[in-house]
Amino acid sequence: MTPLWLLFGLLFLFDSASAETLEQVVARLESTYRETRDLKAEFKQAAFNKSLNQTIEGQGTVWLKKPGKMRWEFKKPTPQTIVSDGKSLWIYTPELKQVTVSETPATLGAGPAGAFLMGMGRLREEFTIRFLNPANPTDANGHAVLDLRPKKREPTLARLVVTVDPAESLIRTAVIYDVLENTVTIRFTTIEMNPRIPESFFTFAPPPGVAVVPLQSFRP
């Protein structure tokens, strides 16, 4: 019979050899998203308002394309489409029969509806990075959990906690904190990398009968 101390020793050596360092996790994550031209993902979202102690859940599909293009289609709680070609931003709410149009905010990529995923290719440039729990850097699913603090804080992004699937170096969950400690948790249930999304998908033509409401620019 193999002594218990030897089994424990072998397990320890196996875990030490198989566990990735922070530098390895970050390098692989940056490489994956640096090489990504566009992506499509299904998501589930939970937005928590700290002052109201209220959580609103949602779900839908997101399409992202470099540089700075995005389309978020929410099915729940209220159907809504958010589209940006990197210059203009359209927010269409069918229930209101209204679409607002503005310049794309400079901080859009930091917000809950932003394209932060496409910025993962330059993590070390934009964030201070650590494991959320250095003593136990992975969650129950074996995903590395990173605690990201932006080097330049924005009102909509004070902190970002992400889980990284080690098999593909993809972000599976993101928790976005604003300066008021409100959070948006996004879980990506399926991710398709480089599906070759056409440029036309990131513009928006208002349906007939929909009111178009111009908004003041968000740019400083």
N, C-alpha and C positions, 0 to 999 in steps of 0.2 A: 504494500500500500504506500502511495506517495505521501510523505509527511505534509501536514497542513501548512507548515511554514514555507515549504517549497512551492506549494500551489499559490499561496498569497504572494510570494516573491515573484513568481512567473506572471501573475495577473498584474502586479505593479509594473513590471518591466514592459508588458504588452501595452498597458494603458499609456505609459510614458512615451513609448515609441510611436503610438498611433495618434496621440493628441497633438494638434497643431499649435504652434506658438501664435501669439497675437500677430506678429509680423507676417507669418505665413497665411493666416486667414485673410488679413487685409490685402496682401499682395494678390492673392487669388481672386478676391472679390473685385478689386480694381481692374484686374486683367479681364475678367468676364464682362464687366459693364463698359470698359473702354472699347472692347471689340463689338459691343452691341450697337447696331444701327437703329433698330426699332424693336418694340416688343408689344405684346398683347397679353393681358392678364384678367382673369376673373377675380373679384375681390369681395370681401365682407368687411364692413366698417362699423366701428362703435365710437361715437363722438360724445365725450363726457364734459359737461359744463360744471366746473367745481362750485361756483357760486350758487347755482340752482340745484346742485347735487342730482343732475339729470343726465341720463344717457339716451342718445338717439341712435338706433341701429339702421344700417343701410347696406345695400349691395348693388353690384353692377359689373361693368366691364370698363377697362381702361386700355387705351392705345397711346403709346409714346414714340416719338421719333426725333432724332437729333437733326438740327439743333433747336431745342426749345419748343417742339410741337407736341400737342397733347389733345386727347379727347376722352372725357370721362362721361359715361352714360350710367346714371343711377336708375335702378328699377324700384328701389325702396329707400327711404319711406315714401318719398314723393318722386315721381319720374322727373328727371332733370338731365340736361345735356350741357356739358361745359367743354368748349372747344377753343383752342388757340393755335394760330399758325406761327407764333413767336412774336407777332406784332400786334394783332388784334385779339381780343378776348370776347367770346360770345357765351352768355349764360341763358339758356332757354328753359323756361318752365311751362310745359304744356297746360297745366292746370290754370295758370294765370293768362294764358294766351299772350305771352310776353317774352321778348328776348332783349337783354341788356347788352350793349356793345361798348367796349372801352379799349384803350391801349393795354397791352399785356403788362401787368405790374412787374417792376424790376425784381420784386421779392416773391414772385409767384412760385418759383421752384422750392421755396421754403415752406409753403403753406400746405395744409392737408390736401388740397386739390392740386397741388403742384407736381412738377415732374422731378422730384428729388431722386427717384430711382436712376434717372439718366445721369445724375451727378456722381454716382457711386464710383465712377472711374477715376476720380481725383480726391478720394477720401482724405488722404494725408495732407493734401493742400488746403482743404476746407475745414477739417475737424481735428480736435484733440480726441484720441481714441484709446479706449481701455476695454477690457472685459468687464461686463456688469458685475460679475462675481469672479474675481481672479482665482479664488480657491476652487471654484467649480464652474469653469467657463462655458459649459454646454447645458441646454435644458433637457427635459425628459425625452425629447425626440432626438437628442444628439446634435442639435443645432447650436452653433456658437452664438453667444449673445453679446453684442457689442454696444457699448455706451458711447455715443458720439456727442461731443459738445462743439458747436460751431465756433470757429475762431473769431467770426464776426457775427454777433448775436442779432437776430431780427425779432420783432414783436411776435411773429408767428412761428418762430423756431428758436427755442431756447435750449432744446435737447432732443436727441433722436436715439431711440433704442431699437436695434434691429436684430432679428435672428437670421442666421445664415446657414443654408443647407450645405453641408460639406461635400456632398456628392456632386453638386453642380455649381457650387458657389453662387447660389441665387438667394435673394432676400425673400423670406417667406412671411415674416411679420415685421411691421414697423409701428412703433409708438411715438407719436409726435407730440412734444410738449411746447406750449407757448409760454410767454412770460408770466401769465396769470395761473399757470399750472393746469389749464384745461388740456385735455388730451384727445387725440384721435388715434385709434388703433385700427390698422389695416392689415387684414390677413389675405394673402394671395393664394387662392385655391388652385389655380392653374396658371402657368406662365409659358408663353410661346415666344422664343427669342428669334429675332430677325425674320418676321413673316412677310417683309417687303410691303409695308402699308403704303398705298399711293398718297402723294402729296395732297390730292384733292380731298382726302378724308379729314384734313385739318382746317378746312374752311367751313363756313356755315351759311346756308341760304334759308332765311326765315320762311316758314310755310305761309301760304295765303291766309290773310285775316289775322296774322300775328302782329302785335304792336312792337315796334322797334324803339327802344329807349336808350339814347346815347348817355353815357356816364362820363364824368370828368376824369381826366387821366390820373392814374395812380403814381406816375413817375415823379421823382423828386425834382 
